[in-house]
């Protein structure tokens, strides 16, 4: 039985994550905290920022610091009721934040707001969605490193996870393909990932009908296993030895979740991976999210 290490980490203001990481010969270098990349960009744009007066609006909540800039909240004036078009204001705001940080992801979100006003980007990029994806990205880097030829993301929706990986300077990924059965999300995903045109591809397809052996992927990601009626049957379609990152949860009360699991151990049994390199649980407000990284 492989020796496992238990540790507790904290994601910004979220609840603690319990990691159970199997020892292996995989990547062992310490990952640089994602927020340090952002801080470096900010210092490049404004090297004397520590001497400047505080901005009138707190725009960014950096991981490792307070999640909300409460000192600046009282300086915010005006109301959305006084604006003629919240999309226009949101676009201007996000475009400014993107210019300030140099983030292709944030620039992509600003373009989605402008070009796809009906897209549910506020839900797709809410703090819970972002928190679970940051957790996935960090777990991936810590377990398998940051270099991949082609990553396949299933149930990719608007391509936010792909953009978060591309936007992280620790990763060197040649291509990411985002598959979703919903034909309305592909154009939004392409817009959001425009900074990586030629490396990102949104494909409308049924995950049960994909020729996985021919996709050329060295990693398959599925963070929506609670939506799969028979997880084992789907995993059996993947070539033996394929590396996977899987997430599920115990949010049984959500009507669209047709195959939740009650615990991390139950998720391990359900997935039946031949090798588990990482296993962990992230406690959210209403439910707990589970993650496995390993091979089928």
C-alpha positions as CSV (number, residue, x, y, z in Angstrom):
1,X,0.0,0.0,0.0
2,X,1.5,3.4,-1.0
3,X,2.3,5.8,1.8
4,X,0.1,8.9,1.7
5,X,0.7,12.4,3.0
6,X,-2.1,14.4,4.6
7,X,-2.0,18.1,4.6
8,X,-4.3,21.1,4.9
9,X,-4.2,24.1,2.6
10,X,-6.3,27.2,2.4
11,X,-7.7,28.8,-0.8
12,X,-8.1,32.5,-0.1
13,X,-11.2,32.9,2.2
14,X,-12.6,29.4,1.3
15,X,-12.8,26.4,3.6
16,X,-9.7,24.2,4.1
17,X,-8.8,21.6,1.5
18,X,-7.8,18.2,2.7
19,X,-5.2,16.6,0.3
20,X,-4.2,13.0,0.3
21,X,-1.3,12.8,-2.2
22,X,0.4,9.5,-3.0
23,X,4.1,9.6,-3.1
24,X,5.5,9.0,-6.5
25,X,8.3,10.0,-8.8
26,X,6.2,12.8,-10.3
27,X,6.8,16.5,-10.2
28,X,8.2,17.5,-6.8
29,X,9.1,21.1,-7.3
30,X,7.3,23.6,-5.1
31,X,4.7,25.5,-7.1
32,X,4.8,29.2,-7.1
33,X,1.6,30.6,-5.7
34,X,-0.6,31.8,-8.6
35,X,-1.2,35.1,-7.0
36,X,2.5,35.9,-7.1
37,X,2.4,35.9,-10.9
38,X,-0.3,38.5,-10.7
39,X,1.6,40.5,-8.1
40,X,4.6,40.5,-10.4
41,X,2.6,41.8,-13.2
42,X,1.2,44.6,-11.0
43,X,4.7,45.6,-9.9
44,X,5.9,45.7,-13.5
45,X,3.0,48.0,-14.4
46,X,3.3,50.1,-11.3
47,X,6.7,49.7,-9.6
48,X,6.0,52.5,-7.1
49,X,2.5,51.4,-6.3
50,X,3.3,51.1,-2.6
51,X,3.8,54.9,-2.5
52,X,0.6,55.8,-4.3
53,X,-2.7,56.7,-2.8
54,X,-5.2,53.9,-2.6
55,X,-7.3,53.4,-5.7
56,X,-10.9,54.5,-5.4
57,X,-12.2,51.1,-6.2
58,X,-10.8,47.8,-4.9
59,X,-10.6,45.7,-8.1
60,X,-8.6,42.6,-7.2
61,X,-8.7,40.2,-4.3
62,X,-5.4,38.4,-4.4
63,X,-5.1,34.9,-3.1
64,X,-3.2,34.9,0.2
65,X,-4.6,38.3,1.1
66,X,-8.0,39.4,2.3
67,X,-10.6,38.3,-0.3
68,X,-12.3,41.7,-0.2
69,X,-10.7,45.2,-0.1
70,X,-12.9,46.4,2.7
71,X,-10.9,49.6,3.2
72,X,-11.9,50.9,-0.2
73,X,-15.5,49.7,-0.3
74,X,-16.8,53.0,1.3
75,X,-15.3,55.0,-1.5
76,X,-17.4,53.4,-4.2
77,X,-20.1,55.8,-5.4
78,X,-23.0,55.5,-7.7
79,X,-25.5,52.7,-8.4
80,X,-26.2,50.2,-11.1
81,X,-29.6,51.8,-11.2
82,X,-28.1,54.9,-12.6
83,X,-26.3,53.2,-15.5
84,X,-27.9,52.8,-18.9
85,X,-26.3,49.5,-19.8
86,X,-24.6,47.3,-17.3
87,X,-22.9,45.3,-20.1
88,X,-21.2,48.4,-21.3
89,X,-20.0,49.3,-17.8
90,X,-18.9,45.7,-17.1
91,X,-17.1,45.6,-20.4
92,X,-15.2,48.9,-19.7
93,X,-14.3,47.7,-16.2
94,X,-13.1,44.3,-17.3
95,X,-11.2,45.7,-20.2
96,X,-9.4,48.1,-17.8
97,X,-8.6,45.2,-15.3
98,X,-7.3,43.1,-18.2
99,X,-5.0,46.0,-19.4
100,X,-3.8,46.5,-15.9
101,X,-2.9,42.9,-15.2
102,X,-2.0,41.8,-18.7
103,X,-4.3,38.8,-18.3
104,X,-5.5,37.1,-21.4
105,X,-8.3,35.4,-19.4
106,X,-9.7,38.7,-18.1
107,X,-9.4,40.2,-21.6
108,X,-11.4,37.2,-22.9
109,X,-14.1,37.8,-20.3
110,X,-14.4,41.4,-21.3
111,X,-14.9,40.3,-24.9
112,X,-17.5,37.8,-23.9
113,X,-19.5,40.5,-22.1
114,X,-19.3,42.6,-25.2
115,X,-19.9,40.0,-27.9
116,X,-22.1,37.5,-26.1
117,X,-24.5,39.5,-23.9
118,X,-26.7,36.4,-23.3
119,X,-23.9,34.2,-22.0
120,X,-24.2,33.3,-18.4
121,X,-20.6,34.4,-17.7
122,X,-21.4,35.7,-14.2
123,X,-22.4,32.2,-13.1
124,X,-19.5,30.5,-15.0
125,X,-17.0,32.8,-13.4
126,X,-18.5,33.1,-9.9
127,X,-16.3,32.6,-6.8
128,X,-17.3,28.9,-6.4
129,X,-16.6,28.0,-10.0
130,X,-13.3,29.8,-9.9
131,X,-12.3,28.3,-6.5
132,X,-12.9,24.7,-7.7
133,X,-10.9,25.4,-10.9
134,X,-8.0,27.0,-9.0
135,X,-7.9,23.9,-6.8
136,X,-7.9,21.7,-9.9
137,X,-5.2,23.7,-11.6
138,X,-3.0,23.6,-8.5
139,X,-3.6,19.9,-7.9
140,X,-2.7,19.2,-11.5
141,X,0.6,21.2,-11.3
142,X,1.6,19.7,-8.0
143,X,0.8,16.1,-9.2
144,X,1.8,16.0,-12.9
145,X,3.7,19.2,-13.4
146,X,2.9,21.8,-16.0
147,X,3.9,20.4,-19.4
148,X,1.4,18.8,-21.6
149,X,1.0,18.2,-25.4
150,X,-2.8,18.1,-25.5
151,X,-5.4,18.4,-22.7
152,X,-9.0,17.3,-23.4
153,X,-11.6,19.0,-21.2
154,X,-15.0,17.4,-21.2
155,X,-18.1,19.4,-20.3
156,X,-15.9,22.4,-21.0
157,X,-18.8,24.9,-21.0
158,X,-17.3,28.4,-21.8
159,X,-13.7,27.2,-21.7
160,X,-12.8,28.9,-18.4
161,X,-10.6,26.1,-17.0
162,X,-8.7,26.0,-20.3
163,X,-8.1,29.8,-20.1
164,X,-7.0,29.5,-16.5
165,X,-4.4,27.0,-17.4
166,X,-3.2,29.0,-20.4
167,X,-3.1,32.1,-18.3
168,X,-0.9,30.5,-15.7
169,X,2.8,31.0,-16.6
170,X,3.8,27.8,-14.8
171,X,2.1,25.7,-17.5
172,X,3.5,24.9,-20.9
173,X,0.6,23.3,-22.9
174,X,0.7,23.0,-26.6
175,X,-3.1,22.6,-27.1
176,X,-6.4,22.3,-25.1
177,X,-9.6,20.9,-26.7
178,X,-12.8,21.8,-24.9
179,X,-15.7,19.4,-25.6
180,X,-19.4,20.1,-24.8
181,X,-22.7,18.7,-26.0
182,X,-24.3,22.1,-25.9
183,X,-23.9,23.9,-29.3
184,X,-24.5,27.3,-27.8
185,X,-21.3,27.4,-25.7
186,X,-18.6,26.9,-28.4
187,X,-18.6,30.4,-29.8
188,X,-18.4,31.9,-26.3
189,X,-15.5,29.6,-25.4
190,X,-13.6,30.6,-28.5
191,X,-14.1,34.3,-27.7
192,X,-12.9,33.8,-24.1
193,X,-9.8,31.9,-25.2
194,X,-9.0,34.3,-28.1
195,X,-5.6,35.1,-26.6
196,X,-4.6,31.5,-27.4
197,X,-6.2,31.1,-30.8
198,X,-4.5,28.2,-32.6
199,X,-3.9,26.4,-29.3
200,X,-7.5,26.3,-28.1
201,X,-10.4,24.6,-29.8
202,X,-14.1,24.3,-28.7
203,X,-15.9,21.3,-30.1
204,X,-19.5,20.3,-29.9
205,X,-19.7,16.6,-29.3
206,X,-21.1,13.8,-27.1
207,X,-18.5,12.6,-24.7
208,X,-19.8,9.0,-25.1
209,X,-19.0,9.1,-28.9
210,X,-15.5,10.5,-28.9
211,X,-12.7,8.3,-30.3
212,X,-10.4,8.8,-27.3
213,X,-7.6,6.7,-28.6
214,X,-7.3,9.0,-31.6
215,X,-7.5,12.4,-29.8
216,X,-3.8,12.5,-29.1
217,X,-4.4,13.6,-25.5
218,X,-2.0,13.1,-22.6
219,X,-4.6,14.2,-20.1
220,X,-8.4,14.1,-19.9
221,X,-10.2,16.4,-17.5
222,X,-13.8,16.0,-16.3
223,X,-14.9,18.2,-13.4
224,X,-18.6,17.3,-13.8
225,X,-18.7,13.7,-12.9
226,X,-21.9,14.2,-10.9
227,X,-23.7,14.7,-14.2
228,X,-22.6,11.3,-15.6
229,X,-25.1,8.5,-15.0
230,X,-22.4,5.7,-15.1
231,X,-19.0,7.0,-14.5
232,X,-17.3,3.6,-14.7
233,X,-18.9,3.0,-18.1
234,X,-17.6,6.3,-19.5
235,X,-14.1,5.8,-18.1
236,X,-14.0,2.4,-19.8
237,X,-14.0,4.2,-23.1
238,X,-10.6,5.8,-22.4
239,X,-7.4,4.0,-23.3
240,X,-5.7,2.1,-20.5
241,X,-3.1,4.2,-18.8
242,X,-4.7,7.5,-19.8
243,X,-4.2,10.2,-17.1
244,X,-7.3,11.8,-15.8
245,X,-8.4,14.6,-13.5
246,X,-11.9,14.0,-12.1
247,X,-14.2,16.1,-9.8
248,X,-17.6,15.2,-8.3
249,X,-19.5,16.4,-5.2
250,X,-22.1,15.5,-2.6
251,X,-24.6,18.2,-3.7
252,X,-27.5,15.7,-3.9
253,X,-30.2,18.4,-3.7
254,X,-29.3,19.9,-7.0
255,X,-31.7,18.4,-9.6
256,X,-29.2,18.3,-12.4
257,X,-26.8,16.2,-10.3
258,X,-27.8,12.7,-11.2
259,X,-24.8,10.8,-9.8
260,X,-23.4,12.5,-6.7
261,X,-21.2,10.6,-4.2
262,X,-21.4,10.8,-0.4
263,X,-17.6,10.9,0.3
264,X,-14.2,10.9,-1.2
265,X,-13.8,7.2,-0.6
266,X,-17.1,6.6,-2.4
267,X,-15.8,8.6,-5.4
268,X,-12.7,6.5,-5.5
269,X,-14.7,3.3,-5.6
270,X,-17.0,4.8,-8.3
271,X,-14.1,5.8,-10.5
272,X,-12.1,2.6,-10.0
273,X,-8.8,4.2,-11.2
274,X,-5.9,1.8,-11.6
275,X,-3.6,4.4,-9.9
276,X,-4.6,7.3,-7.7
277,X,-1.8,9.9,-7.5
278,X,-3.9,12.6,-5.8
279,X,-7.2,12.6,-3.8
280,X,-8.7,15.5,-2.0
281,X,-11.9,17.2,-0.7
282,X,-12.8,20.9,-0.9
283,X,-15.5,22.0,1.6
284,X,-17.8,24.5,0.1
285,X,-20.7,26.3,1.8
286,X,-23.5,23.9,0.8
287,X,-21.5,20.8,-0.3
288,X,-18.1,19.2,-0.6
289,X,-16.3,18.8,-3.9
290,X,-14.0,15.8,-4.4
291,X,-11.1,15.4,-6.8
292,X,-9.0,12.5,-8.1
293,X,-5.9,12.6,-10.3
294,X,-4.6,9.3,-11.6
295,X,-4.7,6.8,-14.5
296,X,-7.5,4.6,-15.8
